[in-house]
Amino acid sequence: MMEWPTTMTDKLEAQALVQRTARLLDQEDLDGWLALFEADGVYEIASYSPELRLPQSWWRSDAAGLGKILAEVPQHVRDPARRRRVVGAGVVEIEDGRARVESPFAVYRTTPEGETSLYVVGRYEDMLARAADGAWRYRTHRAVLDTRVLDAFTHLPL
């Protein structure tokens, strides 16, 4: 059996991390999701404002801040709808032990009554680094949104 080149294996593992992220968030396994970040990793939701002609950040937190915010989620009044992420194949570039991954995504929202609608569309812009255990971890996980009007707020990451 022929071995895959290391760069191909690295690329597949980087793409798998992004897919695993979607699954963990769909399951609301927030501790599992946080474990995918480096200790100083950063999560951000951003978009572009055509009115201001500038990028804008809706949410930006380091891993420690995320842990505190997400620990409080059960205390908040929440939208009861479930969210399902669909992530396209990412474009992966690897250089100097780091990976840059850009993946298109869509999040669908399904109400308790079973009505489903498109919630948000955008792309993930991710910077990954190898952890001591050899697994990829997020240095930066950015959700860059095309959608700027959300029909229901969520305290959960996209």
N, C-alpha and C positions, 0 to 999 in steps of 0.2 A: 504494500500500500504506500502510495506517495505521500510525503509530509507536506503540509501547507507551509508556504513561506511565513516566517514570523510576522511580517507586516500584515498578511491576510488574516492570520489568527488574531492579531491585535485589533484589527478593524472590526472583525466579527464580534469580539468581546466588547468593544466600545459600543457597537450598535445594540448588543444584548443589554448593556447597562441602561440605555435609554428605554428599551422595551420593558425591562424589569421595573423601571421607574413608573411607567404608566400603569402596570399591573398593581404595584404597591399602592399607588394613589387611588386607583379604582376600588381597591379593597379597604381603603382608609387605614392602611398599616403605616401610620406616620412614623413610628419608631424605626420600622424597616427602611422607610424612605430616607430618614435622617442618617441612617447608618451608611448610606451611599455617598455621603459628603466627607471630604477631608475635614479635620478639626477646624481649619480656618476657611472652609468652603463658603461660598456665597450663593444665595438664591435671589433671583430678581424677576419681577414681572414688569415689562416695559412695552411701550408702543411709540408711535410717531404721531405728533399733533400737527396736522396740516394747518390749523389756525395759527399756531405759534411758529410753525416750520422748524420744530425742534423735537428731539426725542424726549420722552418723559418716562419717569420711573414710578410705577404704582406701588411697588413693594420691593424693598431690598433689605435682606437680613443675612448676617453671618450664621453659621451653624448653631452657635450657642444661643443667639437671639431667636432663631427658628424653634429651637427646642422649647424655650420659654413660651413663645406665642402658641405653638401647637399643643402644649400641655394644658392651655386654657380653653381649647376648642370645646370640650364637653360642657363648659360653664356658659357658653353662648347660646342664644336662641339661633337655631339654624334652619336654613332651607332644607326641607325633608327630601328633596329630590336627590337621586343618585346621579353621579357623573361617570361617563365612560370615555376614556381617551383612546383615540385611534392615531397611531404614529406611523408615518411613512418611513421608508428606508432612509437612513441618514447618510450624508456625505461625510466621510471620515478622512482627515488628514493627520498623519502622525509625523512628529519631528521632535528629536531630542527627548524621547521618553514621555512626551505629552501628546494628547490627542485633541483635535478640534473636531466637533461633530455638529452638523446642522441638519435638523430633522423637521419636516413639516408635521403639524399635528392639528387635530380637531377634537373638541370635547363636546359630547352630547349630554343633554340633561333630560332625565326621565322622572316625571312626577310619580307620587305614590299611586295615582290613578292609571299610570301606564302611558301617559302622553310623552312622546319624545320630541325634542327639538334640538337644533344645533345651538350650542351655547357660546363657543368661542373658537376661532381659527387663528393659527399663527405658526411660528417655528420656534424650536428649541435651538439655542446657540450655546453649546456646551464646551467647556474646557475641562479635560480630564487629566489626571496624573495617576501613576501607579503607586499603590499603597505598599507598605512593607510586606503584606501577604501576597503581593503580585496582582491583586485585583485593581481594576480601574475605579477611581473615586472622582467625584465632582470637585473641581476647584471652583468652577462657576457653572451654575445651571440657570440660564436665562430663558424665560418664556416671552418672546417678542410677539405681541398680538397685532393682528390685522383688525380684529374686532375691537371697537372702543366703547360700545354700549352693551352692557350686560343686563339681561332681564332679571336676574336675581343674584345678590351678592353671596359669596361663599368665603368662609374663613379658611378654607383649605387651599393648598397650593394647586396650581394648574399643571 
